[in-house]
Amino acid sequence: MAYQSVEIAELRAQQEALDKQMSEIKERETSHVLREIVLKMREYGISLNELMGSKPAQLHSEPAAMYRDPVSGATWSGRGRAPFWIAGKDRNQFLADPRGTAQVMV
């Protein structure tokens, strides 16, 4: 072990004590701040998603309809197996517009 003066040993012990004290105080302050944040979120109705800047997850959301049967009004997203009313036909005839009606191509 290398030589170490008494003064350096005392200073290191003080530093360790101060580091421990700072850690304990920071932990208490962090806990207090988190409680304040939670209370403010509840007071103003702020969700975690809003706090994180993200939109809420939409579970089981249906994809938008890309195709619409003009006869029955049935829709298809273009994913998966094609329904009977569009299978084997030109899909452009069944394109759905944003208003939800089929565009008839002549």
N, C-alpha and C positions, 0 to 999 in steps of 0.2 A: 504494500500500500504506500502511496506517495505521501510525502510529508505535507501536513496541512496545519496552518497556524490556528490558534484558539479563536482568534477574531473571525477568520473565514468560517470556521465551523459554527460559531454563534450566529453569524450573518445568514448562513444557509439554513439554520434551524428557524430563524425569524422569517426568512423567505418562505419556507415550507408552511409555517403557521399562517402567514398572510395569504398564501395561495389557497389554503384550506378555508380560511375565513371568507375570502372572495368567492369561492365556489359555493359555499353555503348561502351567502347573501344573494348571489345571482340566482340560485335555485328558488329561493323564497320570492324574489322579485318576479321571476318568470312565471311562477305559479299564480301570483297576484295578477299579473298582466293577462294571463290566459283566462282567469275568472272574469276580468273586466271585459275582455273581448266576447266571451260567451254571453254575458249579460247584455251587451250592446247588440249582438246579433239577434238575440231573442226579442229585445225591445223594438228593433227595427224590422224584424221578420226577414233577416238575411240568412239565406241557406249556405251550406258549405260549397255548393256548386257556384253560387254567385260570388262567394268570397274567392274561390279559386279561378274565377273568370271562365268557367266552362258551362256548357248547357247541360241540363239534366239528361241522364241516359234514358233513352226511349227503348224500353224492353218490348220485344216482339212487334216492332213497327213494320207496317206493311210497305213494300216499295210502291212507288207511284205507278199508276196505270199508264202503259205506253200504247196499249191497243184496246179498242172497244168494239164489241159486236153491235152494229147498228140495229139489228133486229131485236135482240134480247137485252141489250145494254150491259151485258157481261163484260168484264175487263180482264186484262192479262198484263202483267208487268214485263213480260218478255223473258222471264226467268223460268227455268224448269221446262217440263213437257208442255208443248203447245196444245191449247184446247181444240176440240173438234171443229169449232166454227172458223178457225184460222189455219189449221193444219193443211199443208200442201197448197195454200193460196198465197197470193201476193200480199205480204203484210202491210205494204204501203196503203192499201185500201182501208185498213183498219186503224191507222194511226189516230190516237186520241189527242185532242188539243187541250190546253190548260183549262178551258171552260167545261171540260168533261163530255164533249160531244165528239162523235167520230168525224174525221175529215173524209169526205167521199171523193175519191180520185176518179176522174172520168177519162 
